[in-house]
Amino acid sequence: MVVVGLNSERLLEVKGTGNYDIVLYLGPPQDQDSQPGGSGVPLADIYVSYSDGNGVSNVWIGDIHIDQIKNDGPVIPVVGDVLSWLRLEDKINCCYNEHSECQQPLGTTGASALPKGFRVIDVIRRCLVERSDLHCFAALSYVWGAKPSSLLAATRATVDGMKKVGGLPASAMPRTIEDAISVCLQMGQRYLWVDRLCIIQDDGGDKKIQIEAMDTIFSSAQIVLIAAYGDSMDFGIPGVSHLRRKIVQQRENISGLRITNIVREIEDDPLTQWDTRGWTYQEAVLSRRRLYFTNTRAFFECERSMCHEDQFNGERSRDELISSRLTISDNESPFRSFARHLRHYTSRKLTYRSDAYEALYGISKSIYSNKNSGTDTMLMINGLPRVDFDRALLWYANTGKNPIRRLETAQGTILPTWSWSSIMGLADDQVHYQATSFYGALAPWYAINWPLHFPSCGSGATIEAFNVLPDSNRPDDDWQVYMAIACVEGCVGKERNLSLPLSLQADSFETIREMFSKRWNDYHSFCQAAIPSTVKTTELPPTQAVTQGINPKLEGVIVTKSQVAFLNLELKSSYSFNIINSSGERIGELCGDAENLRKEHVQAKASGSGIAANGNFEFIALSLSGIGIMPYSSKALGPKNYVDADGNPLDKVPIVNVLMIAWDGYYARRRELGWVYLIDWVKLRREWKVVMLA
């Protein structure tokens, strides 16, 4: 009986200890809809327990189903080397007929938005057909493979022949696509979309139209077939056609009990490449129904539930941390969805930066299209959602192994240092966001449109801030009190001569909240009063210097007028840095491991120059957030918090999100994200400064 989910290296590691035990942990009964009468049945986890230094380590290797032998009951079939359709087809048809939330395409796009020249495979007539009005088709998500293939593909020379009946012969078809055709025939699905055959590969115009509509295609598909195992298009789909599955389910009768292994995939299998690709992630996220094929099993997932070919598998839904659903729940905010997908996405092997950038744009467009009614021409700004720009700007690289540089793809897409896209595809640099509350922006942001704002030297055009528009940002609860304190402390509103008759020594937080809300009934009203909504190009560096080092035809330069302070860094014991003031007091820290900066620090310290010698770094204030106070941190955070006239502290300690920058001529570039306690930031020597970030 095969139950092991470990790879060969881990197994050898465990066996190498020479002394290990197999331990069975019996879990509570699980409700199985496959069981007669719906009775609960126990599942057991299997661990290998072995000595590890002075202790004992336990490694999970699999799980089994345990049930009493019932001679008069039906025998539940096991998962074999060929795919079993009975259970899957029943669940898929149930979803088609009964799941209202799965009927409409995700986002606001629909079948009517399918691109001009949209083609699908007619699996019965084995030919291509053009059907931009199609409402029912399947789409295939798979891995092409690293090597060029001579197998069938749509080109300008072959596409006309493919439109003839029988124009897609099985003998020339990549095996994975041929197996997908077999799946469609089994399911009664007549039309199948596959990029290799439905996009003319050597026609730049057609390719651009179809690729830009990938989000529409996959969200409109009735079901997406996911070939999640294999390293090329000619690998095939395990359990379909000629490719048999090697790991199967087995059943043993022991002492009146029937033991059945739950089929799992082996971890770190080199052929599980679908999970690492950029486009495939978008394809899964935007689909409303997904049918996965791995090397051991098949399972179906829709917007409501999950169903396995293995009737003993009790999983009903995918974990939020790994789920590829566009949104997890109705109350998940657009930004939380964006951050979750960005974290997952940047952990993948993103070989081609331009394709990867476009793929995540498709996901973001679907997340934010409902909020913007699909009419906002400025939906995304270099990979960051405009309506949540101040939140989205607070990304950081988990390890920070690589320096952040402004990049340009072969297609001319700009990846500026302030966008997550500048580190896209770099090894072990998954993008994260802090788990802090967000209370509002402290600075405006302006996007420069070079032809419009600088049509000729000496132009004095006005640029509007895009992060203070009516639909921009939705701060967290009680933002009024925190932003009121920021105003009193001179962090925002000072440039607009904004004055508030508030005193932390004389007023309670409740009074401050009421006074603030009476003056500004919503966040947008406050921003309009407190943050400069426009800037003139004459306030920027000299016009002749504006285009220095930057191609004026390209995007990626944003401007702010924000508070700036110079601070020092102190190396932490294991990772990252503390931010310290001139007295050496810790007042904040950098986010992430900042490994590249640590490497610079060590090298500079050894040479006695550079980062370790002067330690003076420029930071710009971005926005205001709050750190939660835990029982173990209340004593340390107490002196960093604000207290009202009645002695009541804030629920969360206010912090200023700051960006560490370096300069290349007239342009600044992002180095690291960090934060400083507000109570310490206001004690620093600060100045207002125009910064052009590229």
Secondary structure, DSSP 4 states (H G I P E B T S, - for coil): -----S-HHHHHHHHTTS-EEEEEEEEEEEE-TTSGGG-EEEEEEEEEEEEETTEEEEEEEEEEEEEE--TTSPPPPPP-SS---HHHHHHHHHHHHH-GGGSSPSTT--GGGPPTT-EEEETTTTEEEE-TT----EEEE----SS---S----TTTHHHHTSTT-S-GGGS-HHHHHHHHHHHHHT--EEE-HHHHS-TT-HHHHHHHHHTHHHHHHHSSEEEEE-SBSSTTS--TTSTT---SS---EEEETTEEEEEPP-PPTT-TTB-GGG-HHHHHHHHT-SEEEEE-SS-EEEEESS-EEESSTT----S--TTT---S-SSTT--HHHHHHHHHHHHTTS----HHHHHHHHHHHHHHHHHHHHTT--TTSEETTEEGGGHHHHTTEEESS--S----EE-TT--EE-TTSGGGGTT-TT--EEE-S-EEEEESS--EE--HHHH-SSTT---EEEBSSSSTTS--PPTTHHHHHHHHHHTTSSSGGGT------TTT--HHHHHHHHHHH-SSHHHHHHHHS--EEEGGGSS-HHHHTTTS-TTS---EEEEEEEEEEEEEE-SSSSEEEE-TT--EEEEESS--HHHHHHHHHHHHHT-THHHH--EEEEEEEEEEEEPPTTTHHHHGGGS-B-TTSPBPSEEEEEEEEEEEEETTEEEEEEEEEEEHHHHTTS--EEEEEEE-
